[in-house]
Amino acid sequence: MRVLITGATGFIGSHLVEELHRKGYQIRCLVRKSSNLEWIKHLPIEYVHCDYSDLASLQKAVANVDYVYHTAGVTKAKTKAGYFSGNYTATKNLLQTVLSSKKDLKRFIHISSQAAVGPSLNGEPVNETTPFHPITSYGVSKMEAEKECLRLMDQLPITIVRPPAVYGPRDRDIYAFFNTMNKGLQPMIGFGNTYVSLIHVKDLVDGIILAGENDQAIGQTYFISSEKHYNWKELGEITACILHKKVIRIQIPISVIFLIAAISEFSSLFSNKPALLNIEKARDITRDYWTCSIEKSKRELGFRESLTIEEGIRITLDWYREHNWLK
Ligand SMILES: NC(=O)c1ccc[n+]([C@@H]2O[C@H](COP(=O)([O-])OP(=O)(O)OC[C@H]3O[C@@H](n4cnc5c(N)ncnc54)[C@H](OP(=O)(O)O)[C@@H]3O)[C@@H](O)[C@H]2O)c1
């Protein structure tokens, strides 16, 4: 079986490539000229260099594949247009290319995000029936990409997978939390009573492949996530224990988060990199509940996490240590 993987050079995509290779799939990766192949260059992979706006080059990538795992996406951009071109337009062009080039594709697996749906509004975890209510440009662009998938559900065998926050080796986002904890500090937003769904990348990849290989998943959307919801105090305690560190908690009032975000967003106008914290990101991280339910993926796919949160964090910290990422 030949699979095309987009976003293969990224955090989630590179783990997906490794697992699909281990399972015996023939791997083709869609990469760009600027792609950094660091995590996947040791594997026997066919590379197709593409530009997502060039439909002819996309034709070469999708030719004769049985599965498409569309992992590519923009999680940080300076502008709304950056999110839209990387998340919505790239997905739309890829879907159109698949549609025009191969009718007997076994599956197109689209990696979306909980951000497409939005946070839980009343503390009740969101699920697959919750109406879209994204609160950031990133979320809106992921929602629009999902809508493009939904529009073509009767013409292509599509499955949408929505991860919540993902952590694990190679991640550079939640890494900031682990690195700060390693310095003996835990910044807490407000009173620290925010809850998140959080999944280790190994379990996410297993869930993505489970959805890709299950015929019942055609035309369906699934949250693949942790069963439990965690608050940052609890995650801090587990991390401190594994690191053997005494950690000082610093409570940062929400108003201060927004002030820092405004300053950081203004400063980023003079840089070509997106701000690490901006007003939208502040709106995102100050929500009380980013939680989702996995009842549907448990029931229909038999999805279960294999790692406890302690095991997942330990594996992640070991990897950061081995790679000298903990400063
Ligand atoms: N990480 C999370 O916590 C999380 C949570 C929920 C959903 N997701 C979704 O999971 C997917 C992968 O996320 P990730 O964390 O692995 O991200 P990542 O490490 O930043 O990797 C992103 C991948 O997408 C490609 N890409 C970036 N910008 C692109 C653009 N403008 N056009 C085409 N390809 C582009 C990159 O390829 P190059 O090497 O060519 O730059 C890279 O391979 C995304 O769709 C994201 O929305 C992630």
The ligand as an SDF file (V2000), in Angstrom:
LIG
                    3D

 48 52  0  0  0  0  0  0  0  0999 V2000
    0.8580   20.2330   17.4700 N   0  0  0  0  0  0  0  0  0  0  0  0
   -0.3550   20.3160   17.9720 C   0  0  0  0  0  0  0  0  0  0  0  0
   -0.5280   20.4680   19.1990 O   0  0  0  0  0  0  0  0  0  0  0  0
   -1.5710   20.2030   17.0750 C   0  0  0  0  0  0  0  0  0  0  0  0
   -2.8270   20.1280   17.6900 C   0  0  0  0  0  0  0  0  0  0  0  0
   -3.9490   20.0080   16.8870 C   0  0  0  0  0  0  0  0  0  0  0  0
   -3.8230   19.9330   15.5140 C   0  0  0  0  0  0  0  0  0  0  0  0
   -2.6020   20.0260   14.9390 N   0  0  0  0  0  0  0  0  0  0  0  0
   -2.5130   19.9330   13.4690 C   0  0  0  0  0  0  0  0  0  0  0  0
   -1.6100   18.9000   13.1290 O   0  0  0  0  0  0  0  0  0  0  0  0
   -0.9210   19.2180   11.9400 C   0  0  0  0  0  0  0  0  0  0  0  0
    0.5790   19.1070   12.1570 C   0  0  0  0  0  0  0  0  0  0  0  0
    0.9620   19.9790   13.2080 O   0  0  0  0  0  0  0  0  0  0  0  0
    2.4400   19.9620   13.7980 P   0  0  0  0  0  0  0  0  0  0  0  0
    2.3370   20.3390   15.2130 O   0  0  0  0  0  0  0  0  0  0  0  0
    3.1210   18.7050   13.4090 O   0  0  0  0  0  0  0  0  0  0  0  0
    3.0690   21.1910   13.0170 O   0  0  0  0  0  0  0  0  0  0  0  0
    4.5700   21.4610   12.5650 P   0  0  0  0  0  0  0  0  0  0  0  0
    5.5420   20.7080   13.3770 O   0  0  0  0  0  0  0  0  0  0  0  0
    4.6900   22.9450   12.4820 O   0  0  0  0  0  0  0  0  0  0  0  0
    4.6120   20.8770   11.0920 O   0  0  0  0  0  0  0  0  0  0  0  0
    3.8370   21.4470   10.0860 C   0  0  0  0  0  0  0  0  0  0  0  0
    4.0650   20.7190    8.7780 C   0  0  0  0  0  0  0  0  0  0  0  0
    3.2500   21.3710    7.7960 O   0  0  0  0  0  0  0  0  0  0  0  0
    4.0750   21.8830    6.7670 C   0  0  0  0  0  0  0  0  0  0  0  0
    3.6930   23.2740    6.4540 N   0  0  0  0  0  0  0  0  0  0  0  0
    3.8920   24.3630    7.2290 C   0  0  0  0  0  0  0  0  0  0  0  0
    3.4410   25.4580    6.6020 N   0  0  0  0  0  0  0  0  0  0  0  0
    2.9630   25.0470    5.4090 C   0  0  0  0  0  0  0  0  0  0  0  0
    2.3660   25.7250    4.3100 C   0  0  0  0  0  0  0  0  0  0  0  0
    2.1940   27.0410    4.2890 N   0  0  0  0  0  0  0  0  0  0  0  0
    1.9870   24.9900    3.2530 N   0  0  0  0  0  0  0  0  0  0  0  0
    2.1890   23.6720    3.2640 C   0  0  0  0  0  0  0  0  0  0  0  0
    2.7550   22.9760    4.2650 N   0  0  0  0  0  0  0  0  0  0  0  0
    3.1330   23.6600    5.3190 C   0  0  0  0  0  0  0  0  0  0  0  0
    5.5020   21.8700    7.2650 C   0  0  0  0  0  0  0  0  0  0  0  0
    6.2860   21.5800    6.1460 O   0  0  0  0  0  0  0  0  0  0  0  0
    7.6620   22.2880    5.7790 P   0  0  0  0  0  0  0  0  0  0  0  0
    8.7210   21.3930    6.3280 O   0  0  0  0  0  0  0  0  0  0  0  0
    7.6400   22.3430    4.3070 O   0  0  0  0  0  0  0  0  0  0  0  0
    7.6490   23.6500    6.4140 O   0  0  0  0  0  0  0  0  0  0  0  0
    5.5020   20.7650    8.3000 C   0  0  0  0  0  0  0  0  0  0  0  0
    5.8210   19.5360    7.7070 O   0  0  0  0  0  0  0  0  0  0  0  0
   -1.3740   20.6160   11.5340 C   0  0  0  0  0  0  0  0  0  0  0  0
   -2.3640   20.4810   10.5510 O   0  0  0  0  0  0  0  0  0  0  0  0
   -1.9710   21.1980   12.8140 C   0  0  0  0  0  0  0  0  0  0  0  0
   -2.9920   22.1110   12.5160 O   0  0  0  0  0  0  0  0  0  0  0  0
   -1.4590   20.1510   15.6860 C   0  0  0  0  0  0  0  0  0  0  0  0
  1  2  1  0
  2  3  2  0
  2  4  1  0
  4  5  1  0
  4 48  2  0
  5  6  2  0
  6  7  1  0
  7  8  2  0
  8  9  1  0
  8 48  1  0
  9 10  1  0
  9 46  1  0
 10 11  1  0
 11 12  1  0
 11 44  1  0
 12 13  1  0
 13 14  1  0
 14 15  2  0
 14 16  1  0
 14 17  1  0
 17 18  1  0
 18 19  2  0
 18 20  1  0
 18 21  1  0
 21 22  1  0
 22 23  1  0
 23 24  1  0
 23 42  1  0
 24 25  1  0
 25 26  1  0
 25 36  1  0
 26 27  1  0
 26 35  1  0
 27 28  2  0
 28 29  1  0
 29 30  1  0
 29 35  2  0
 30 31  1  0
 30 32  2  0
 32 33  1  0
 33 34  2  0
 34 35  1  0
 36 37  1  0
 36 42  1  0
 37 38  1  0
 38 39  2  0
 38 40  1  0
 38 41  1  0
 42 43  1  0
 44 45  1  0
 44 46  1  0
 46 47  1  0
M  CHG  2   8   1  16  -1
M  END
$$$$
